[in-house]
Amino acid sequence: MKTKLMKNTWIHYTLAFGMAGAMATMAHAESFAVEVPFAFEAAGKNFPAGPYTVDAVSNGVLVIRGATFGGTAAIMVSASESAATPKSSLIFDKGQETALLSRVNLSSGLILSVTPAKRLAATLTLPPKGSVALSHP
């Protein structure tokens, strides 16, 4: 019984370190530009159709910036799976009023799931460029 518990614990630690490695890889992920042809919501903010850039700023945090109107949002992400055909892109779910950003595909093949804004406990303060400061309400 104790051996089975140790084996399960070892497997969980191995998976956790594997996900941490994937997140570390994601932190050094490429920046990419994308044209979104419709209005959408990300991190609780509404964005109009237009060109956007996506940048990794730290483990588990991506920043999406509007190229023409200057809107910015930090999105919390977690590695979820790998794509068979890697291509940088944004994936949206159809919401009641607007499309919701749900996943980010990276050219490395890593697919990142976006944490819904309602589940975030921290308030994000974003400068136009540079580091992200997190503060708890």
Chimera marker file (.cmm) of the C-alpha trace (Angstrom):
<marker_set name="trace">
<marker id="1" x="0.000" y="0.000" z="0.000" r="1" g="1" b="0" radius="0.5"/>
<marker id="2" x="2.789" y="2.408" z="0.941" r="1" g="1" b="0" radius="0.5"/>
<marker id="3" x="4.650" y="1.529" z="-2.282" r="1" g="1" b="0" radius="0.5"/>
<marker id="4" x="1.559" y="2.382" z="-4.370" r="1" g="1" b="0" radius="0.5"/>
<marker id="5" x="1.193" y="5.716" z="-2.567" r="1" g="1" b="0" radius="0.5"/>
<marker id="6" x="4.866" y="6.540" z="-3.176" r="1" g="1" b="0" radius="0.5"/>
<marker id="7" x="4.517" y="5.545" z="-6.849" r="1" g="1" b="0" radius="0.5"/>
<marker id="8" x="1.451" y="7.785" z="-7.271" r="1" g="1" b="0" radius="0.5"/>
<marker id="9" x="3.241" y="10.652" z="-5.510" r="1" g="1" b="0" radius="0.5"/>
<marker id="10" x="6.272" y="10.197" z="-7.783" r="1" g="1" b="0" radius="0.5"/>
<marker id="11" x="4.039" y="10.255" z="-10.893" r="1" g="1" b="0" radius="0.5"/>
<marker id="12" x="2.308" y="13.455" z="-9.710" r="1" g="1" b="0" radius="0.5"/>
<marker id="13" x="5.648" y="15.171" z="-9.060" r="1" g="1" b="0" radius="0.5"/>
<marker id="14" x="6.947" y="14.074" z="-12.457" r="1" g="1" b="0" radius="0.5"/>
<marker id="15" x="3.857" y="15.483" z="-14.169" r="1" g="1" b="0" radius="0.5"/>
<marker id="16" x="4.094" y="18.724" z="-12.181" r="1" g="1" b="0" radius="0.5"/>
<marker id="17" x="7.751" y="19.213" z="-13.119" r="1" g="1" b="0" radius="0.5"/>
<marker id="18" x="6.926" y="18.382" z="-16.742" r="1" g="1" b="0" radius="0.5"/>
<marker id="19" x="4.227" y="21.059" z="-16.787" r="1" g="1" b="0" radius="0.5"/>
<marker id="20" x="6.638" y="23.501" z="-15.118" r="1" g="1" b="0" radius="0.5"/>
<marker id="21" x="9.115" y="22.772" z="-17.897" r="1" g="1" b="0" radius="0.5"/>
<marker id="22" x="6.451" y="23.376" z="-20.508" r="1" g="1" b="0" radius="0.5"/>
<marker id="23" x="5.557" y="26.675" z="-18.835" r="1" g="1" b="0" radius="0.5"/>
<marker id="24" x="9.234" y="27.664" z="-18.750" r="1" g="1" b="0" radius="0.5"/>
<marker id="25" x="9.419" y="26.932" z="-22.467" r="1" g="1" b="0" radius="0.5"/>
<marker id="26" x="6.270" y="29.017" z="-22.966" r="1" g="1" b="0" radius="0.5"/>
<marker id="27" x="7.841" y="31.925" z="-21.084" r="1" g="1" b="0" radius="0.5"/>
<marker id="28" x="10.504" y="32.108" z="-23.775" r="1" g="1" b="0" radius="0.5"/>
<marker id="29" x="7.923" y="31.673" z="-26.504" r="1" g="1" b="0" radius="0.5"/>
<marker id="30" x="7.894" y="33.778" z="-29.569" r="1" g="1" b="0" radius="0.5"/>
<marker id="31" x="5.871" y="36.910" z="-29.929" r="1" g="1" b="0" radius="0.5"/>
<marker id="32" x="3.467" y="36.854" z="-32.804" r="1" g="1" b="0" radius="0.5"/>
<marker id="33" x="1.041" y="39.133" z="-34.592" r="1" g="1" b="0" radius="0.5"/>
<marker id="34" x="-2.479" y="38.175" z="-35.578" r="1" g="1" b="0" radius="0.5"/>
<marker id="35" x="-5.402" y="39.873" z="-37.326" r="1" g="1" b="0" radius="0.5"/>
<marker id="36" x="-8.710" y="39.250" z="-35.519" r="1" g="1" b="0" radius="0.5"/>
<marker id="37" x="-11.641" y="39.966" z="-37.880" r="1" g="1" b="0" radius="0.5"/>
<marker id="38" x="-14.282" y="40.331" z="-35.130" r="1" g="1" b="0" radius="0.5"/>
<marker id="39" x="-14.753" y="41.899" z="-31.688" r="1" g="1" b="0" radius="0.5"/>
<marker id="40" x="-13.781" y="39.679" z="-28.758" r="1" g="1" b="0" radius="0.5"/>
<marker id="41" x="-13.266" y="39.561" z="-24.991" r="1" g="1" b="0" radius="0.5"/>
<marker id="42" x="-10.018" y="38.685" z="-23.186" r="1" g="1" b="0" radius="0.5"/>
<marker id="43" x="-9.196" y="39.089" z="-19.476" r="1" g="1" b="0" radius="0.5"/>
<marker id="44" x="-12.584" y="40.680" z="-18.872" r="1" g="1" b="0" radius="0.5"/>
<marker id="45" x="-11.959" y="43.441" z="-21.446" r="1" g="1" b="0" radius="0.5"/>
<marker id="46" x="-13.640" y="44.016" z="-24.798" r="1" g="1" b="0" radius="0.5"/>
<marker id="47" x="-11.478" y="44.431" z="-27.889" r="1" g="1" b="0" radius="0.5"/>
<marker id="48" x="-12.521" y="45.539" z="-31.386" r="1" g="1" b="0" radius="0.5"/>
<marker id="49" x="-11.582" y="43.708" z="-34.569" r="1" g="1" b="0" radius="0.5"/>
<marker id="50" x="-8.073" y="44.510" z="-35.761" r="1" g="1" b="0" radius="0.5"/>
<marker id="51" x="-4.375" y="43.620" z="-35.576" r="1" g="1" b="0" radius="0.5"/>
<marker id="52" x="-2.897" y="42.382" z="-32.275" r="1" g="1" b="0" radius="0.5"/>
<marker id="53" x="0.439" y="41.215" z="-30.913" r="1" g="1" b="0" radius="0.5"/>
<marker id="54" x="0.813" y="38.488" z="-28.300" r="1" g="1" b="0" radius="0.5"/>
<marker id="55" x="3.890" y="38.460" z="-26.024" r="1" g="1" b="0" radius="0.5"/>
<marker id="56" x="4.930" y="36.174" z="-23.164" r="1" g="1" b="0" radius="0.5"/>
<marker id="57" x="5.915" y="38.295" z="-20.137" r="1" g="1" b="0" radius="0.5"/>
<marker id="58" x="6.395" y="35.575" z="-17.502" r="1" g="1" b="0" radius="0.5"/>
<marker id="59" x="5.472" y="31.983" z="-16.725" r="1" g="1" b="0" radius="0.5"/>
<marker id="60" x="1.754" y="31.682" z="-17.242" r="1" g="1" b="0" radius="0.5"/>
<marker id="61" x="1.132" y="35.291" z="-18.329" r="1" g="1" b="0" radius="0.5"/>
<marker id="62" x="0.696" y="36.531" z="-21.895" r="1" g="1" b="0" radius="0.5"/>
<marker id="63" x="-0.004" y="40.116" z="-22.909" r="1" g="1" b="0" radius="0.5"/>
<marker id="64" x="-2.222" y="40.916" z="-25.857" r="1" g="1" b="0" radius="0.5"/>
<marker id="65" x="-1.848" y="44.416" z="-27.348" r="1" g="1" b="0" radius="0.5"/>
<marker id="66" x="-3.934" y="46.168" z="-29.947" r="1" g="1" b="0" radius="0.5"/>
<marker id="67" x="-1.618" y="47.360" z="-32.704" r="1" g="1" b="0" radius="0.5"/>
<marker id="68" x="-3.824" y="50.269" z="-33.794" r="1" g="1" b="0" radius="0.5"/>
<marker id="69" x="-5.913" y="51.355" z="-30.807" r="1" g="1" b="0" radius="0.5"/>
<marker id="70" x="-3.467" y="50.583" z="-27.965" r="1" g="1" b="0" radius="0.5"/>
<marker id="71" x="-5.674" y="48.352" z="-25.783" r="1" g="1" b="0" radius="0.5"/>
<marker id="72" x="-3.728" y="45.928" z="-23.585" r="1" g="1" b="0" radius="0.5"/>
<marker id="73" x="-4.655" y="42.962" z="-21.396" r="1" g="1" b="0" radius="0.5"/>
<marker id="74" x="-2.723" y="40.351" z="-19.446" r="1" g="1" b="0" radius="0.5"/>
<marker id="75" x="-4.106" y="36.859" z="-19.732" r="1" g="1" b="0" radius="0.5"/>
<marker id="76" x="-3.300" y="33.983" z="-17.405" r="1" g="1" b="0" radius="0.5"/>
<marker id="77" x="-2.618" y="30.737" z="-19.264" r="1" g="1" b="0" radius="0.5"/>
<marker id="78" x="-1.704" y="27.151" z="-18.516" r="1" g="1" b="0" radius="0.5"/>
<marker id="79" x="-0.308" y="24.487" z="-20.815" r="1" g="1" b="0" radius="0.5"/>
<marker id="80" x="-3.042" y="22.078" z="-21.803" r="1" g="1" b="0" radius="0.5"/>
<marker id="81" x="-1.928" y="19.972" z="-24.774" r="1" g="1" b="0" radius="0.5"/>
<marker id="82" x="0.192" y="19.832" z="-27.916" r="1" g="1" b="0" radius="0.5"/>
<marker id="83" x="-0.924" y="20.467" z="-31.456" r="1" g="1" b="0" radius="0.5"/>
<marker id="84" x="-0.129" y="18.053" z="-34.274" r="1" g="1" b="0" radius="0.5"/>
<marker id="85" x="0.422" y="20.933" z="-36.701" r="1" g="1" b="0" radius="0.5"/>
<marker id="86" x="1.979" y="23.833" z="-34.785" r="1" g="1" b="0" radius="0.5"/>
<marker id="87" x="0.941" y="27.340" z="-35.829" r="1" g="1" b="0" radius="0.5"/>
<marker id="88" x="0.712" y="30.546" z="-33.770" r="1" g="1" b="0" radius="0.5"/>
<marker id="89" x="-2.938" y="31.508" z="-33.437" r="1" g="1" b="0" radius="0.5"/>
<marker id="90" x="-5.741" y="32.538" z="-31.104" r="1" g="1" b="0" radius="0.5"/>
<marker id="91" x="-8.771" y="30.287" z="-30.514" r="1" g="1" b="0" radius="0.5"/>
<marker id="92" x="-12.135" y="31.753" z="-29.499" r="1" g="1" b="0" radius="0.5"/>
<marker id="93" x="-15.316" y="30.311" z="-28.003" r="1" g="1" b="0" radius="0.5"/>
<marker id="94" x="-18.658" y="31.759" z="-28.971" r="1" g="1" b="0" radius="0.5"/>
<marker id="95" x="-20.051" y="33.746" z="-26.028" r="1" g="1" b="0" radius="0.5"/>
<marker id="96" x="-23.557" y="35.082" z="-25.555" r="1" g="1" b="0" radius="0.5"/>
<marker id="97" x="-22.639" y="38.579" z="-26.736" r="1" g="1" b="0" radius="0.5"/>
<marker id="98" x="-19.091" y="38.359" z="-28.061" r="1" g="1" b="0" radius="0.5"/>
<marker id="99" x="-16.355" y="35.823" z="-28.802" r="1" g="1" b="0" radius="0.5"/>
<marker id="100" x="-14.202" y="34.811" z="-25.806" r="1" g="1" b="0" radius="0.5"/>
<marker id="101" x="-10.475" y="34.125" z="-26.101" r="1" g="1" b="0" radius="0.5"/>
<marker id="102" x="-10.102" y="30.540" z="-24.839" r="1" g="1" b="0" radius="0.5"/>
<marker id="103" x="-6.758" y="29.182" z="-26.102" r="1" g="1" b="0" radius="0.5"/>
<marker id="104" x="-3.473" y="30.347" z="-27.584" r="1" g="1" b="0" radius="0.5"/>
<marker id="105" x="-1.539" y="28.097" z="-29.965" r="1" g="1" b="0" radius="0.5"/>
<marker id="106" x="2.226" y="28.622" z="-30.165" r="1" g="1" b="0" radius="0.5"/>
<marker id="107" x="4.469" y="27.745" z="-33.104" r="1" g="1" b="0" radius="0.5"/>
<marker id="108" x="6.253" y="25.266" z="-30.795" r="1" g="1" b="0" radius="0.5"/>
<marker id="109" x="3.037" y="23.179" z="-30.817" r="1" g="1" b="0" radius="0.5"/>
<marker id="110" x="2.102" y="24.029" z="-27.236" r="1" g="1" b="0" radius="0.5"/>
<marker id="111" x="-1.569" y="24.895" z="-26.699" r="1" g="1" b="0" radius="0.5"/>
<marker id="112" x="-2.248" y="27.218" z="-23.764" r="1" g="1" b="0" radius="0.5"/>
<marker id="113" x="-5.662" y="27.417" z="-22.090" r="1" g="1" b="0" radius="0.5"/>
<marker id="114" x="-6.753" y="30.893" z="-21.009" r="1" g="1" b="0" radius="0.5"/>
<marker id="115" x="-7.923" y="31.235" z="-17.406" r="1" g="1" b="0" radius="0.5"/>
<marker id="116" x="-11.277" y="33.073" z="-17.411" r="1" g="1" b="0" radius="0.5"/>
<marker id="117" x="-11.091" y="36.575" z="-15.917" r="1" g="1" b="0" radius="0.5"/>
<marker id="118" x="-13.775" y="35.716" z="-13.353" r="1" g="1" b="0" radius="0.5"/>
<marker id="119" x="-11.444" y="33.147" z="-11.782" r="1" g="1" b="0" radius="0.5"/>
<marker id="120" x="-8.542" y="35.537" z="-11.320" r="1" g="1" b="0" radius="0.5"/>
<marker id="121" x="-8.097" y="36.861" z="-7.783" r="1" g="1" b="0" radius="0.5"/>
<marker id="122" x="-5.330" y="39.361" z="-8.494" r="1" g="1" b="0" radius="0.5"/>
<marker id="123" x="-5.671" y="42.807" z="-10.012" r="1" g="1" b="0" radius="0.5"/>
<marker id="124" x="-3.268" y="43.326" z="-12.895" r="1" g="1" b="0" radius="0.5"/>
<marker id="125" x="-1.571" y="46.645" z="-13.546" r="1" g="1" b="0" radius="0.5"/>
<marker id="126" x="0.096" y="46.815" z="-16.945" r="1" g="1" b="0" radius="0.5"/>
<marker id="127" x="2.587" y="49.390" z="-18.150" r="1" g="1" b="0" radius="0.5"/>
<marker id="128" x="2.701" y="49.978" z="-21.939" r="1" g="1" b="0" radius="0.5"/>
<marker id="129" x="5.895" y="47.870" z="-22.113" r="1" g="1" b="0" radius="0.5"/>
<marker id="130" x="8.012" y="46.120" z="-19.515" r="1" g="1" b="0" radius="0.5"/>
<marker id="131" x="7.182" y="44.135" z="-16.408" r="1" g="1" b="0" radius="0.5"/>
<marker id="132" x="3.807" y="43.224" z="-14.936" r="1" g="1" b="0" radius="0.5"/>
<marker id="133" x="2.969" y="44.111" z="-11.331" r="1" g="1" b="0" radius="0.5"/>
<marker id="134" x="0.450" y="41.877" z="-9.558" r="1" g="1" b="0" radius="0.5"/>
<marker id="135" x="-1.380" y="43.073" z="-6.471" r="1" g="1" b="0" radius="0.5"/>
<marker id="136" x="-4.036" y="41.368" z="-4.415" r="1" g="1" b="0" radius="0.5"/>
<marker id="137" x="-7.283" y="43.319" z="-3.869" r="1" g="1" b="0" radius="0.5"/>
<link id1="1" id2="2" r="1" g="1" b="0" radius="0.2"/>
<link id1="2" id2="3" r="1" g="1" b="0" radius="0.2"/>
<link id1="3" id2="4" r="1" g="1" b="0" radius="0.2"/>
<link id1="4" id2="5" r="1" g="1" b="0" radius="0.2"/>
<link id1="5" id2="6" r="1" g="1" b="0" radius="0.2"/>
<link id1="6" id2="7" r="1" g="1" b="0" radius="0.2"/>
<link id1="7" id2="8" r="1" g="1" b="0" radius="0.2"/>
<link id1="8" id2="9" r="1" g="1" b="0" radius="0.2"/>
<link id1="9" id2="10" r="1" g="1" b="0" radius="0.2"/>
<link id1="10" id2="11" r="1" g="1" b="0" radius="0.2"/>
<link id1="11" id2="12" r="1" g="1" b="0" radius="0.2"/>
<link id1="12" id2="13" r="1" g="1" b="0" radius="0.2"/>
<link id1="13" id2="14" r="1" g="1" b="0" radius="0.2"/>
<link id1="14" id2="15" r="1" g="1" b="0" radius="0.2"/>
<link id1="15" id2="16" r="1" g="1" b="0" radius="0.2"/>
<link id1="16" id2="17" r="1" g="1" b="0" radius="0.2"/>
<link id1="17" id2="18" r="1" g="1" b="0" radius="0.2"/>
<link id1="18" id2="19" r="1" g="1" b="0" radius="0.2"/>
<link id1="19" id2="20" r="1" g="1" b="0" radius="0.2"/>
<link id1="20" id2="21" r="1" g="1" b="0" radius="0.2"/>
<link id1="21" id2="22" r="1" g="1" b="0" radius="0.2"/>
<link id1="22" id2="23" r="1" g="1" b="0" radius="0.2"/>
<link id1="23" id2="24" r="1" g="1" b="0" radius="0.2"/>
<link id1="24" id2="25" r="1" g="1" b="0" radius="0.2"/>
<link id1="25" id2="26" r="1" g="1" b="0" radius="0.2"/>
<link id1="26" id2="27" r="1" g="1" b="0" radius="0.2"/>
<link id1="27" id2="28" r="1" g="1" b="0" radius="0.2"/>
<link id1="28" id2="29" r="1" g="1" b="0" radius="0.2"/>
<link id1="29" id2="30" r="1" g="1" b="0" radius="0.2"/>
<link id1="30" id2="31" r="1" g="1" b="0" radius="0.2"/>
<link id1="31" id2="32" r="1" g="1" b="0" radius="0.2"/>
<link id1="32" id2="33" r="1" g="1" b="0" radius="0.2"/>
<link id1="33" id2="34" r="1" g="1" b="0" radius="0.2"/>
<link id1="34" id2="35" r="1" g="1" b="0" radius="0.2"/>
<link id1="35" id2="36" r="1" g="1" b="0" radius="0.2"/>
<link id1="36" id2="37" r="1" g="1" b="0" radius="0.2"/>
<link id1="37" id2="38" r="1" g="1" b="0" radius="0.2"/>
<link id1="38" id2="39" r="1" g="1" b="0" radius="0.2"/>
<link id1="39" id2="40" r="1" g="1" b="0" radius="0.2"/>
<link id1="40" id2="41" r="1" g="1" b="0" radius="0.2"/>
<link id1="41" id2="42" r="1" g="1" b="0" radius="0.2"/>
<link id1="42" id2="43" r="1" g="1" b="0" radius="0.2"/>
<link id1="43" id2="44" r="1" g="1" b="0" radius="0.2"/>
<link id1="44" id2="45" r="1" g="1" b="0" radius="0.2"/>
<link id1="45" id2="46" r="1" g="1" b="0" radius="0.2"/>
<link id1="46" id2="47" r="1" g="1" b="0" radius="0.2"/>
<link id1="47" id2="48" r="1" g="1" b="0" radius="0.2"/>
<link id1="48" id2="49" r="1" g="1" b="0" radius="0.2"/>
<link id1="49" id2="50" r="1" g="1" b="0" radius="0.2"/>
<link id1="50" id2="51" r="1" g="1" b="0" radius="0.2"/>
<link id1="51" id2="52" r="1" g="1" b="0" radius="0.2"/>
<link id1="52" id2="53" r="1" g="1" b="0" radius="0.2"/>
<link id1="53" id2="54" r="1" g="1" b="0" radius="0.2"/>
<link id1="54" id2="55" r="1" g="1" b="0" radius="0.2"/>
<link id1="55" id2="56" r="1" g="1" b="0" radius="0.2"/>
<link id1="56" id2="57" r="1" g="1" b="0" radius="0.2"/>
<link id1="57" id2="58" r="1" g="1" b="0" radius="0.2"/>
<link id1="58" id2="59" r="1" g="1" b="0" radius="0.2"/>
<link id1="59" id2="60" r="1" g="1" b="0" radius="0.2"/>
<link id1="60" id2="61" r="1" g="1" b="0" radius="0.2"/>
<link id1="61" id2="62" r="1" g="1" b="0" radius="0.2"/>
<link id1="62" id2="63" r="1" g="1" b="0" radius="0.2"/>
<link id1="63" id2="64" r="1" g="1" b="0" radius="0.2"/>
<link id1="64" id2="65" r="1" g="1" b="0" radius="0.2"/>
<link id1="65" id2="66" r="1" g="1" b="0" radius="0.2"/>
<link id1="66" id2="67" r="1" g="1" b="0" radius="0.2"/>
<link id1="67" id2="68" r="1" g="1" b="0" radius="0.2"/>
<link id1="68" id2="69" r="1" g="1" b="0" radius="0.2"/>
<link id1="69" id2="70" r="1" g="1" b="0" radius="0.2"/>
<link id1="70" id2="71" r="1" g="1" b="0" radius="0.2"/>
<link id1="71" id2="72" r="1" g="1" b="0" radius="0.2"/>
<link id1="72" id2="73" r="1" g="1" b="0" radius="0.2"/>
<link id1="73" id2="74" r="1" g="1" b="0" radius="0.2"/>
<link id1="74" id2="75" r="1" g="1" b="0" radius="0.2"/>
<link id1="75" id2="76" r="1" g="1" b="0" radius="0.2"/>
<link id1="76" id2="77" r="1" g="1" b="0" radius="0.2"/>
<link id1="77" id2="78" r="1" g="1" b="0" radius="0.2"/>
<link id1="78" id2="79" r="1" g="1" b="0" radius="0.2"/>
<link id1="79" id2="80" r="1" g="1" b="0" radius="0.2"/>
<link id1="80" id2="81" r="1" g="1" b="0" radius="0.2"/>
<link id1="81" id2="82" r="1" g="1" b="0" radius="0.2"/>
<link id1="82" id2="83" r="1" g="1" b="0" radius="0.2"/>
<link id1="83" id2="84" r="1" g="1" b="0" radius="0.2"/>
<link id1="84" id2="85" r="1" g="1" b="0" radius="0.2"/>
<link id1="85" id2="86" r="1" g="1" b="0" radius="0.2"/>
<link id1="86" id2="87" r="1" g="1" b="0" radius="0.2"/>
<link id1="87" id2="88" r="1" g="1" b="0" radius="0.2"/>
<link id1="88" id2="89" r="1" g="1" b="0" radius="0.2"/>
<link id1="89" id2="90" r="1" g="1" b="0" radius="0.2"/>
<link id1="90" id2="91" r="1" g="1" b="0" radius="0.2"/>
<link id1="91" id2="92" r="1" g="1" b="0" radius="0.2"/>
<link id1="92" id2="93" r="1" g="1" b="0" radius="0.2"/>
<link id1="93" id2="94" r="1" g="1" b="0" radius="0.2"/>
<link id1="94" id2="95" r="1" g="1" b="0" radius="0.2"/>
<link id1="95" id2="96" r="1" g="1" b="0" radius="0.2"/>
<link id1="96" id2="97" r="1" g="1" b="0" radius="0.2"/>
<link id1="97" id2="98" r="1" g="1" b="0" radius="0.2"/>
<link id1="98" id2="99" r="1" g="1" b="0" radius="0.2"/>
<link id1="99" id2="100" r="1" g="1" b="0" radius="0.2"/>
<link id1="100" id2="101" r="1" g="1" b="0" radius="0.2"/>
<link id1="101" id2="102" r="1" g="1" b="0" radius="0.2"/>
<link id1="102" id2="103" r="1" g="1" b="0" radius="0.2"/>
<link id1="103" id2="104" r="1" g="1" b="0" radius="0.2"/>
<link id1="104" id2="105" r="1" g="1" b="0" radius="0.2"/>
<link id1="105" id2="106" r="1" g="1" b="0" radius="0.2"/>
<link id1="106" id2="107" r="1" g="1" b="0" radius="0.2"/>
<link id1="107" id2="108" r="1" g="1" b="0" radius="0.2"/>
<link id1="108" id2="109" r="1" g="1" b="0" radius="0.2"/>
<link id1="109" id2="110" r="1" g="1" b="0" radius="0.2"/>
<link id1="110" id2="111" r="1" g="1" b="0" radius="0.2"/>
<link id1="111" id2="112" r="1" g="1" b="0" radius="0.2"/>
<link id1="112" id2="113" r="1" g="1" b="0" radius="0.2"/>
<link id1="113" id2="114" r="1" g="1" b="0" radius="0.2"/>
<link id1="114" id2="115" r="1" g="1" b="0" radius="0.2"/>
<link id1="115" id2="116" r="1" g="1" b="0" radius="0.2"/>
<link id1="116" id2="117" r="1" g="1" b="0" radius="0.2"/>
<link id1="117" id2="118" r="1" g="1" b="0" radius="0.2"/>
<link id1="118" id2="119" r="1" g="1" b="0" radius="0.2"/>
<link id1="119" id2="120" r="1" g="1" b="0" radius="0.2"/>
<link id1="120" id2="121" r="1" g="1" b="0" radius="0.2"/>
<link id1="121" id2="122" r="1" g="1" b="0" radius="0.2"/>
<link id1="122" id2="123" r="1" g="1" b="0" radius="0.2"/>
<link id1="123" id2="124" r="1" g="1" b="0" radius="0.2"/>
<link id1="124" id2="125" r="1" g="1" b="0" radius="0.2"/>
<link id1="125" id2="126" r="1" g="1" b="0" radius="0.2"/>
<link id1="126" id2="127" r="1" g="1" b="0" radius="0.2"/>
<link id1="127" id2="128" r="1" g="1" b="0" radius="0.2"/>
<link id1="128" id2="129" r="1" g="1" b="0" radius="0.2"/>
<link id1="129" id2="130" r="1" g="1" b="0" radius="0.2"/>
<link id1="130" id2="131" r="1" g="1" b="0" radius="0.2"/>
<link id1="131" id2="132" r="1" g="1" b="0" radius="0.2"/>
<link id1="132" id2="133" r="1" g="1" b="0" radius="0.2"/>
<link id1="133" id2="134" r="1" g="1" b="0" radius="0.2"/>
<link id1="134" id2="135" r="1" g="1" b="0" radius="0.2"/>
<link id1="135" id2="136" r="1" g="1" b="0" radius="0.2"/>
<link id1="136" id2="137" r="1" g="1" b="0" radius="0.2"/>
</marker_set>
